[in-house]
Amino acid sequence: MSTANAEEIYERYIKALPADLRLRIVEIVVRELAAQAPEKGKDKEQPRDLMDLHGLGKEIWEGVDAQAYVNHLRSEWDHRQ
């Protein structure tokens, strides 16, 4: 069915219907299309492994002394109390 035919069907049969009935038609069409469509990403996506995140963002911490950073955080906590 071409777009022109779809437009003609809409104009002729659907546009004049009450809004609640048009919404019901949309719901039926969407449900049918969703049932026919293959699951999105079913073949493409594999479950993620937590180890895929290993080393992510390590450049943020380059040149930062871990103990100095912890000491700084602890001093902030002391000032808040």
Phi and psi in degrees as a GROMACS rama.xvg file:
@    title "Ramachandran Plot"
@    xaxis  label "Phi"
@    yaxis  label "Psi"
@TYPE xy
-82.0866  165.722  SER-2
-60.7648  -38.0225  THR-3
-61.1539  -41.3707  ALA-4
-66.3394  -39.148  ASN-5
-64.0701  -43.4935  ALA-6
-61.3247  -41.8486  GLU-7
-64.6986  -42.7738  GLU-8
-62.4808  -43.8443  ILE-9
-60.742  -50.7775  TYR-10
-61.5298  -41.3066  GLU-11
-78.521  -41.8566  ARG-12
-112.855  -27.4519  TYR-13
-105.897  -41.7739  ILE-14
-55.1125  -36.1998  LYS-15
-78.7258  -10.965  ALA-16
-71.266  155.018  LEU-17
-61.4628  152.791  PRO-18
-57.5884  -40.8769  ALA-19
-64.1288  -35.35  ASP-20
-72.8181  -37.9002  LEU-21
-63.4197  -40.2718  ARG-22
-63.4454  -38.8086  LEU-23
-63.6913  -40.8194  ARG-24
-62.6663  -43.1857  ILE-25
-60.708  -43.6199  VAL-26
-59.4635  -44.2429  GLU-27
-63.2625  -45.1435  ILE-28
-64.5123  -44.599  VAL-29
-63.3479  -44.2249  VAL-30
-61.36  -42.9876  ARG-31
-65.2211  -43.2369  GLU-32
-64.8313  -40.4582  LEU-33
-64.1472  -36.6814  ALA-34
-68.9064  -30.4974  ALA-35
-85.3407  -24.4287  GLN-36
-74.1582  141.834  ALA-37
-66.8344  151.919  PRO-38
-61.4545  128.871  GLU-39
-64.3178  125.524  LYS-40
72.5663  8.7728  GLY-41
-57.3938  -44.8747  LYS-42
-85.872  -22.584  ASP-43
-85.8582  -45.9051  LYS-44
-92.2137  132.236  GLU-45
-106.382  156.164  GLN-46
-57.5265  142.526  PRO-47
-80.4844  145.903  ARG-48
-103.762  133.759  ASP-49
-56.9805  -31.4818  LEU-50
-69.867  -12.5635  MET-51
-63.6993  -21.2873  ASP-52
-88.0932  -6.08463  LEU-53
-56.8667  125.376  HIS-54
83.6676  -2.83968  GLY-55
-66.6332  124.741  LEU-56
82.567  11.617  GLY-57
-62.6377  -25.3955  LYS-58
-65.0322  -22.5749  GLU-59
-64.1383  -33.2151  ILE-60
-95.4805  1.03351  TRP-61
-62.2775  131.514  GLU-62
79.3812  5.02899  GLY-63
-100.722  125.19  VAL-64
-77.3368  120.971  ASP-65
-59.7657  -44.7299  ALA-66
-67.0486  -39.2886  GLN-67
-63.5512  -38.8399  ALA-68
-64.2511  -45.2005  TYR-69
-63.9756  -42.4865  VAL-70
-60.4673  -40.8876  ASN-71
-61.835  -45.5864  HIS-72
-61.5792  -42.4918  LEU-73
-64.7478  -37.2567  ARG-74
-67.3518  -34.2861  SER-75
-64.2984  -41.4543  GLU-76
-62.7132  -41.1114  TRP-77
-62.6041  -37.5478  ASP-78
-72.2532  -24.6296  HIS-79
-77.9188  -25.0583  ARG-80
